[in-house]
């Protein structure tokens, strides 16, 4: 440890170590801090940021919510609970709201993934038919769309590859 100030306890991490463990970078952490998404547990006299090791979970939740399409402003609204002075009932109600929002987004993503999987399955079924067809997709036959055998449009996923 350097002489930059008081030694943090073993649960506090310098920003660089925290970034590495959280699988992110310093720029992102500083940006999250600027937006009020995270805050260091303390700063040394030299200004070094120290984070709780458990704040990795917060960074992961931010990343998960972003991947689900939630804007950072909405994520901040959901995660602002630490900085508010709430009564017990209000606090737990807000935590439940944040978790339900996360669950709703996950359910939506599952539906989207299921829809995509159905399209891939449909394309695979059609590909089985295509293997026995005498035609080969080329520019001169509009890449077999519509299908020369059935006259039907190709499944979206197959059309994209042909």
C-alpha positions in Angstrom: 0.0 0.0 0.0 1.3 3.5 -0.8 1.5 6.4 1.7 -1.5 8.0 0.1 -3.6 7.9 3.2 -5.2 5.6 5.7 -5.0 1.9 4.8 -8.5 0.7 3.7 -9.8 -2.4 5.4 -9.4 -5.6 3.4 -12.9 -5.3 1.9 -12.2 -2.0 0.2 -10.6 -2.0 -3.3 -8.7 0.7 -5.2 -10.5 1.7 -8.3 -8.1 -0.1 -10.6 -8.5 -3.4 -8.7 -12.2 -2.9 -8.5 -12.5 -2.3 -12.3 -10.5 -5.5 -12.9 -12.7 -7.6 -10.6 -15.9 -5.9 -12.0 -14.6 -6.6 -15.6 -14.9 -3.0 -16.6 -12.6 0.0 -17.0 -11.8 3.1 -15.1 -13.6 5.3 -17.6 -16.8 3.4 -17.2 -16.6 3.5 -13.4 -16.0 7.3 -13.4 -18.9 7.7 -15.8 -21.2 5.6 -13.6 -20.1 7.7 -10.6 -20.8 11.0 -12.6 -24.3 9.7 -13.3 -24.9 8.7 -9.7 -25.1 5.0 -10.4 -22.2 4.1 -8.1 -20.1 5.9 -5.5 -16.9 5.0 -3.8 -17.1 3.9 -0.2 -14.4 6.3 0.7 -11.5 8.3 -0.8 -8.0 8.6 0.6 -6.4 11.9 1.4 -4.7 11.7 -2.0 -8.1 11.4 -3.7 -7.9 7.7 -4.5 -11.3 6.0 -4.8 -12.0 2.9 -2.8 -15.0 0.6 -3.4 -16.6 -2.1 -1.4 -16.0 -5.5 -3.0 -19.8 -6.1 -2.9 -20.2 -3.1 -5.2 -19.1 -5.5 -8.0 -22.7 -6.8 -7.8 -24.0 -3.3 -8.4 -21.8 -2.8 -11.5 -23.0 -6.2 -12.8 -26.6 -5.3 -12.3 -26.1 -2.0 -14.2 -24.5 -3.9 -17.0 -27.3 -6.5 -17.0 -30.0 -3.9 -17.1 -28.2 -2.1 -19.9 -28.0 -5.3 -21.9 -31.7 -5.7 -21.4 -32.2 -2.2 -23.0 -32.8 0.0 -20.0 -31.3 3.5 -20.3 -28.8 4.5 -17.7 -31.1 7.3 -16.5 -33.8 4.7 -15.7 -31.2 2.4 -14.1 -30.2 5.3 -11.9 -33.8 5.8 -10.8 -34.0 2.1 -9.8 -30.7 2.1 -8.0 -31.0 5.5 -6.2 -32.2 3.7 -3.0 -28.9 4.0 -1.2 -28.8 7.8 -1.2 -32.4 8.3 -0.1 -33.5 8.5 3.5 -36.5 6.2 3.5 -38.6 4.6 6.1 -38.3 0.8 6.2 -41.6 0.1 4.3 -40.8 2.6 1.5 -37.2 1.3 1.2 -38.3 -2.4 0.8 -41.1 -1.3 -1.6 -38.6 0.5 -3.8 -36.2 -2.5 -3.7 -39.1 -4.8 -4.8 -40.0 -2.3 -7.6 -36.4 -2.5 -8.9 -36.3 -6.2 -8.8 -39.7 -6.5 -10.5 -38.5 -4.2 -13.3 -35.4 -6.4 -13.8 -37.6 -9.5 -13.9 -40.0 -7.9 -16.4 -37.1 -7.0 -18.7 -35.7 -10.6 -18.3 -39.1 -12.0 -19.2 -39.3 -9.7 -22.3 -35.8 -10.8 -23.4 -36.8 -14.5 -22.9 -39.8 -13.9 -25.2 -37.6 -12.2 -27.8 -35.1 -15.0 -27.7 -37.9 -17.6 -28.0 -39.2 -15.8 -31.0 -35.8 -15.8 -32.6 -35.3 -19.5 -31.8 -38.6 -20.3 -33.5 -37.4 -18.4 -36.6 -34.2 -20.4 -36.6 -36.1 -23.6 -36.2 -38.4 -22.7 -39.1 -35.3 -21.9 -41.2 -33.7 -25.2 -40.3 -36.8 -27.1 -41.3 -36.9 -25.3 -44.7 -33.2 -26.0 -45.1 -33.9 -29.7 -45.0 -36.3 -29.2 -48.0 -33.7 -27.1 -49.8 -31.1 -29.8 -49.7 -33.2 -32.0 -52.0 -34.1 -29.1 -54.3 -32.4 -28.9 -57.7 -32.0 -25.1 -57.4 -29.1 -23.4 -55.8 -29.5 -19.9 -54.4 -27.9 -17.4 -56.8 -28.4 -13.8 -57.8 -30.0 -14.9 -61.1 -32.8 -16.7 -59.2 -33.2 -14.1 -56.5 -31.4 -16.4 -54.1 -34.4 -18.8 -54.2 -36.8 -16.2 -52.7 -39.6 -17.1 -53.2 -38.9 -20.8 -53.0 -39.0 -22.4 -56.5 -40.7 -25.5 -55.1 -43.5 -24.0 -53.0 -43.6 -20.4 -54.2 -43.6 -19.2 -50.6 -41.2 -16.7 -49.2 -38.2 -18.1 -47.5 -38.1 -18.0 -43.7 -36.4 -14.7 -42.6 -33.3 -16.4 -41.1 -32.8 -18.5 -44.3 -33.4 -15.5 -46.6 -30.7 -13.5 -44.7 -28.2 -16.3 -45.3 -29.1 -17.0 -48.9 
